Amino acid sequence: MRRCLAAVAALVLLATACSAPAAVRQPRLGESAFVYVESTDVVTDWDPGTSYSNEIVALQNVYETLTLWNPVTKKSAPRLATAWRSTADGRSWTFTLRRDVTFHTGRPMDATAVKQAIERTMATKAGAYYIWDSVSSIRVEDPYTITFALRYPVPLDVVASSAYAAYIYDTRAAPDLAQWFSAGRDAGTGPYTVGTWKKGAQDELTLKAYDGYWGGWDRPHYRTVKFRVLPDQRQAWRQLLRGEVSFLYRLDPKLFARAETRPGLRTSERSSFQTAMLLFNTATGPMTDQRVRRAVQKAVDYRGVIRALRGGVMSHSGVVPEGLLGHVPGRVPRQDLAGAAELLAKAGYGPQGEPLQLTLTFTEGDSDQQVLVDRLRRDLKSLNVTLRARAMPWPDQWELGKKRGQDIFVMYWWPDYADGYSWFGNVFHSADPPVFNLAYLDDPTTDTLLDSLPELTVTDSATAQQAFVRATRRVLDQQAAAAMPWVVNYRRAYLGSVQGYVDNPAYPDVVFVYELRPSG
């Protein structure tokens, strides 16, 4: 749900004029390590209970969750849990755990260890701990069976697959866990464990195979995973061509086109769960007038922005992206400047009315958001509206937003776990003080509708979908609280010797390296 502490600026790999070999060099099987390129520091928080940033790309290979969201079946699949069941009312969930699993510390993973890990994460009150908010108690039934009692129904099997705050880890690894983790140690059950960590170095992090991994190492695998920091995108591309790195997680459209035709490279392209949002200040300032909010909705050049970003983003319909319960098709927005002018005129503004000034904040360094802002500024100017846009580092923008310091707040959102309620429950439900509800909606009718979604998702998915449709209409049409310009389109390039890669949008930019098969 990376509204969050790491900026979600797209990694833009610029096309270069340098020459390249006809075919990309492939590492020999015996020498191969999987090398993942990051543009910024990989690790900001080593603690699996509080981690909520870029290190997801590494930690998902070190730690495991009870379940894993499957992008093909669109359901949760076994991971550390092999089976689960819930009561009819969705208020009690029982998980059967995998046997013969050990933490990297050597301690067996059992029901008591699972209970201790989740309870510690809940107690941190940090990161995405709130995914467990529905849990009232956790009971160990036997060494490999654990039951969760819930205050209200949620799809706990999906919650347990969350990209953040759902890791199972050894809470007995050290007396002061937070300090112990901060030194670059881990206590997971995953296929890889920390080898070396050199904060600030180009080769920042190396993971090595955990020989005791429950999945085994009989088939060909990458025994080493390296995370390399290359802020110079040209350098990253050249290293990919030389076979020195294995995977680039996002490419500029021109460069992606080159990668598609380059012998020795594979590419992957798919729509993500990452949506761009313009949140309108419904609490203070000129946008408390719904007519002004609706006018700005209509002024956004949706098609023009998508064309300008040349395949890096896709049209978005509704609030929830396609692939999740809650997606509403047939709601792709279109620009309507005449309609915007009419609404502004009714509010006393527009070409023939009083001039209007609006403030907007967006993420510093995000070139996609910059294109959106530039076009919106241009089109609002034609309507006698001046847009004062301010690019800010994400933490500063978020702090200002929590103080209601702007009229329009531009950000990305993706779910902690693959469920459409994440957008509504976190972004559009009333919250005092505001955390992620940066439209500041405070409407009891909307809240009542949104509060019905978690239980319906568990007990009656068809009725839940109908409720999502109503919620979408209320937020976008009746409240006019936001505009949803696009869904990010993931474009990857990787070596042809890498086999078995599957992009899972529930885990942004994560490569599950254990599932890959290297070939010479």
N, C-alpha and C positions, 0 to 999 in steps of 0.2 A: 504494500500500500504505500508506495513511496511518494507520498506527499512529503516524505520524511527527511531524515537528517542528511542523507547524501543527495546531492542535486541530481535530478534525472535528465540532465542535459544529454542530448544524443551524442554518441561518439561519431564524429564526422571524419571519415578517412578520405583525404583529398586525392583526386587523381593526379598522377605525376607523369612527367614526360620522359622519365628515365626508361632505358631499354630493359628488357627482361628476357630470360631464357625462354625458349620455345616451350619447355615443359618444366614444371616445378620439381625441384629436387625432393625426393622422398627419403626420410631417414631409414637406414637399415633396421631390421626388426630388433636385432640385438642391442642397438644403441638408442632406441627410441624412448623418449619421455614425452608425455603430453604437456605442451607448453601453451598456456592461456595468456593472452595479452590484455592487460588493463591499462587505462589511460591515467589513472590516479592510484593513490595508495590502496592496496587491497584490503588491509585489515584496519578498522578503527575500533573494534571492540571484540575481544576474544571470548567474552563470557557468553555461553550459549543461552543463558537465561535472559540476557538484556540486549544481545546483538540485534541491530535493526538497520543495517547499512550495507555497504558494498561487499563485506566479507561473506555474504550469502553464497557467492560463487565458489568459495573454498569450503565453508562450513557444511554445506550440503553434501560434501564428499567425506567429511570427518564425522558428522553426527547423523543420526537417523531419527525419524519420527515413527509413531505407531502405524500410520498409514501413509500412502503416497497417492496423490491425485493422478489419475490416468487420463491423458488428453484424448485417447481414442475412445474409450468407453464412457468418458466424462463421469466417472465414478471414482470413489476411493478404492485403492487396491492394497493388499497386504504389504507391510514392511516389517516393523518389529512386532506388530500384531498379525496373527494369521487368520483370525476370525473375530466377528463382533456381532452383537445383537442389541436391539433396544426394545423397551416396552412400547405398547401401542400409543401411549401418550407422549412418547419421546422424552420422558423425564428420567430415565435410567438407562445407562449404556454399560454393557459388559464386554470386555475385550479379552480374548485368549492370546497369550504372548508366545512368541517364538522361543523355543528351548535352545540350550547350548550356545547362547550368545554371551560374549564377555565384553566388558569395557576395555579400552586400551590400557587402563590401569591394572587389569587382571581380575577385577571384581566381576562376579557373575551378574548379568542383567536379569532381574526377576521383578515380580509385581511390586515388591517393597521399594526397589530402586526406582521404578517408574513413578510410583506415588511420590517419593521424595523429590525427584527431579521436577515434576509438574508443580508440586506445592512450593518448592523454592522459587520457580519462575513466577508463580502467582504472587509470591510475597515480595518480589523485587519492586513491583509497581513501576516497572520501566519497560521500554521497548513495546512489544506487542503483547504484553502480559494479559491484556484485556480479552484476548481470544478465549480465555478460560473463565470469563465473568459469570457464565451460567452455572458453573460447578459449585455446588454447596458442600459436597464431601466426596472423598475418594476412599473406597474400602477394598482391602486386599482379601480376596476370597480364598486363594491358595497361592502357592509360589508362582503360578503362571496364569492367574485369572484376577482381573481387577475390575471393579464396578464404580462408575461415576454416577452420583445422584445430582440432578440438575434443579436449579430454581425455576427455570423455564426451558421449554424444549428448544434445542438447536440440533443441526446435523453434526453430532459430535465426531462421527467418523471422518467428515470433511474437515472439521476444525483440527482434528488430530493430524492432518496432513499439511498444516500451515507452513508456509515458507519461513516464518519467524515464530519464535516462542514455543514451538512444539517439540523441540529437540529433547531426547532422552539422554541423560548424562549422569556420571557418577558423582553424586553429591558428597561422597566420602573421600574424594581424591586428596583433599587437604583441609586443615582446620579453617583457613581463610580462603575460601574458593575464589572470591573476586580477585584477590591479590595473586593467587596461584595462576589463574587464567591469564592475568595481564602480562605475565612473562612469556606468553606464547606457548603455553601448554594446553593440552586437550584431554578430555575424558569421555570421548564418544565411543560408539559401537561401529562406526562406519568402516568402509574398506580402506580408508587412508588415515594416517595419523601424521602429526606435525613432525617434519624432519628438521628443517632450519627456518628461522624467521629473522630477517635482517631489515628492520624498519628503515625506510628511506632508501634502500638499495634498489637497483634496477631489477635484479632477480630477488624480489622481496621474500617470497615464500616457496618452500619446497615441501610437498607431502610425499610420504613413502607408504608403500603397501603395508597394511597391518596383517601379519602372517596368520593371526588367529581369527581372521574374519569369518563369520558364519557361512558366507556364500562360497568360500573356497577360492583357490587360485589355479585350478587345474587347466582351464582354457587360457589361450593367449590374453594377456591383459597388459595395460600400462602399469608398471610397478612404481613409477615416479610421476608426480604431477608438479609442474612448475608454474608459478604465476609471476609474469614479467611485466614491469611497469614501463610503458613506452608512450610518453606524452606526445612525441612526434609521430603522427599517424603515417607519414611517408616512410619513416623507418620501420614501422610495424608491417606495412605492406611489403617492403623489400625483404624483410626477414621471413615473411610467409613464402615469398617466391623462392627463397633460398632453402626452404625447408627447416629453418631454424626455430620457427614457432609453428604451432599446430592449428590455432583457432583465433579468428577475429570475430567479435560478437556483433558488430554493426558496421555497415559500409555505406559510404556515399553512393547515390544512384549510379553515377558514371563508373565508379570503381566496382560496384557490384556487377554491372554489365560486363566489365572486363574479366571479373572472376568467373562468371558463368561460362566463358569461352576459353578459359585458360587450361591447357592440358595439365593434369596433375592436381587440380583443385576440385573440390566439391562445394556446392552452395546449398543454403537452406533459406526459404522464405515463407513466412506465415504471419497472419494477423495475431496480435498479442492481446492481452487483457489490460494493456496500459492505455488509458484514455487521457486526452487533454481536456481541461475544463476551464471555463471562465465563470467564476463565482461572483454574483452580483450582491452588493451590500444592501440587504433588505431592512437594515436597522437604522442607519444614519445617512444623511446626505441626500442628494437629488435622486438617487436610485431607490429611495423608499417609495417613490411613485412607480407603481407597476407599469404604467404606460412607458416610462423611460426605460425600464428593464426590458420590456418587450421590444422596444425600438432598437436597443443595442443587440438583442438576439437577431433581429432581422437585418441589421447592418453588417454582420459578420460575412465576409466573402468566403464561404465554406468551400465552394468548388475551386475558386482561384487559389486559395492557400494549398489545397491538396495537389493541384496541378503544379504549383511552384515548388513543392517538396518532392515531386518527381518519384512517386512510388514509395517514399519513406514512410508515408502515412496513408490511411484509408478512410473512406467515409464512415461516419458513425451514426447509428440509428438508436435513438432513445438515450438511456442512461447507462445501462449495463451492456457490455460488449457481447458480440455473438459468441456462442459456445457455452454460456452460463445461463442457468435458470434466472429469469428476469429480463432477458434480452427482448426488446420489442421491435420487430421488423417494421418496415414501412414508414419510418419516422426520420429519414435522412433530411436534415434542414437545408434550406435554400436561402440565398440572400434576397431581400426584398426592400430596396432602398425607398421605393415609393410608399410602401406600408410603414417603414420606419419614420419617414417624414410626416405622415398622417398622424401617427401616434405622438410624435414629439409636438406637433402643432396643437393637439388636444391638451398636452401638458403645459403649453405656453412657450415652447421652444421651437426649434427647427429653423428652416431658411427664412421664414417670414416672422419668426418670433424672437424671443430673448436668446442671446448666446448662452451656451451651456458649457461648463468645464467639468470633465471627469478625470479622476486619477486612476492609474492602473499600475500594478506591480507584477513583475515576472522574473523568472530565474535567470540570473546573470550567466552569460556564456551559452545559453541555449539558443542555437541558431534557428531552430524550428519555431520556437515561441517568438523570436524576433521577427520572422516573416509574418506571423499572425498579427503581431502588434503593429507593424508598419502598415499593413493593408487596412487594419481597423482604423488607425489614425487617419489615413487618407480618406476613407469612406465617411467617417464621422465628420471630417472637416467639410465635406460637401453638404452636410446637414446642419452646419453652423454649430457643431460640437467640437470643442478642443479636447483632445485626449493627451493628458500629461502622463507619459509612461516612464516608469523607473525600473531599471534592471538591478536586481539585488542578489547577493548570496542567499541561498535558500534559508539558512537559519535566521538571517536578519529579516527576510521577507515574511517568514512564518511568525516571528515575534511581532512584527508590525501588524500582521493580519489578525492576530489574537487580540489586538487593541482596536480593531475596527478602523485601521488607518488608511483605507483605500476604498474606492468605489468598485473596482474590478480586481479580482485576485486570480491570476493565471497559474495553474499548477497541473501536475499529472496525478493520476490515482490508479492504483492497481490493488487487488484484494490480497490480504494476508493469506487467505485460503480461498479456494475456487467457489465463491458463492456471491450471488448478486446483491445480497443484503449489505455487503460491505460498503457500497456506494451510499445507500440510503441511511443505514444505521449510523455511519460515521460522518458523512458529509452533510446530510440534509435533515437529520434529527436535531431537535433543539438541544443546546448544550450551554451551560453557564458555569464557568466561563467557557467561551468557545475554544475548541481544540482544533478540530478539522472541519467543523461547521463554519466555514469562512464566508458563507452567504448569510449567516446569522439568522436563519429561519427559526421562528418561535411561534409555531402554529399548532394548537392542540389537535385539530382535525388531522393534520398531516402526521403528527406523532402517533396518534391512535392507529392510523392506517399502517404506518411503518412498524409499529410494535406487533402487529399481527403476522408479519412476514416470517420470522424465525420458526414459529410453531407450525405454520402452514407448510413451510418448506419440508418439514419432517413428516407431517401427517397427511397432507393432501397437496401434491405438487401441482395439480391442475388448477386448484383454487388459488394456490400461491402465485401461479403465473398470472391469473386474472388480477390479483392484488398488486402485482408488480406493474401491470399495465395501468391500473388506476394511480399508483404512486408516481409513475412516470408522467402521466398527464398532469397530476397535481403539481409536481415540482417544476416541470418545464412549461406547462401551459397556464395553469391557474395562478401559480406563484411566480412564474417567470424568474426563477432563482438562479438560473445558469444557462450557459450555452455550451454545447458539446461538439467541438469542431472536428475531432479526428480520433482514430485509434492508431497507435503506433504499429508499423509493419516491421517485424524483425527480419533482418537480412544478414545472414552469416556466411563466412567463407572459411574453409578448413582444408587440410591436406587430403589428397585422394587416398592416402594410406590409412586414414581414419575411417573405420567402418562401424555402423550401428548407431550413429548419432540421431537422436530424436529430440526435437525442440518441444519443451513442455512449458506452455505460457504461464502455468501456475507458479513457476519458479524462475523469475526473470533473469535471463542471461546465464543460468546455471548449466554447466555440462556435467552430467552424471558419468564420470570418467570410467567407473567400474563396468558400465554397460558397453563400453566401446571395445572394439577388437582391432589392434594394430596389425598391419600387414606390411611386408617388406617391399 
